[in-house]
């Protein structure tokens, strides 16, 4: 009986300490300024990334390797490489014409992303098309960093015109873009 009441006493103390700790944490959280987040147009970033010298080199090297595999009769290797090229193209189309995430692009430019975050005073970046995540942040805590990210790319005038046109267009809903992709229409 004594052991049981010691256990209940210990349990009550633990629960009480957890409640007090949580209350203190909430109080501390309310004293800090709300988090600011950087919002960007993922379509524009995907398009700009596609035209980078490094990305174009990767695509061209992959295509050259696929052609060489085909020319030397390495049919299986050729089909693997062709499928990889196709997946990259599909991913790029979904990113540029729809709302597919561009995490792969941001990962490739992580040092530049960190500099943009510091310059803009934001803790993280969120695509402007990610409504679900953005609902957690009031409008006045969202900072558009699209142009800051975009300046990291060296786009030609013609490419900048495409960027401006992209910004004027609404993206295709992702499910619709995927359907068009399966039908070979995107």
GITAZI-V522170 format. One line per field, one symbol per residue. ss: DSSP state (H for helix, E for strand, C for the rest). psi: psi as a letter, one per 30 degrees, with the letter a starting at -180 (. if undefined). Layout:
ss=???
psi=???
This chain:
ss=CHHHHHHHHHHHHHHHHHHHHHHHHHHHHHHCCCCCEEEECHHHHHHHHHCCHHHHHHHHHHHHHHHHHHHCCCHHHHHHHHHHHHHHHHHHHHHHHCCCCCHHHHHHCHHHHHHHHHHHCCCCEEECCCHHHHCCCCHHHEEECHHHHHCCCCCCHHHHHHHHHHHHCCCCCHHHHHHHHHCCCC
psi=eeeefeeeeeeeeeeeeeeeeeeeeeeeefflkkkkkkkljeeeeeeeeegleeeeeeeeeeeeeeeeeefggieeeeeeeeeeeeeeeeeeeeeefbgklheeeeefheeeeeeeeeefhlflkkkffieeefffklefgkkjgeeeeeffkikleeeeeeeeeeffkklkkeeeeeeeeefgg.
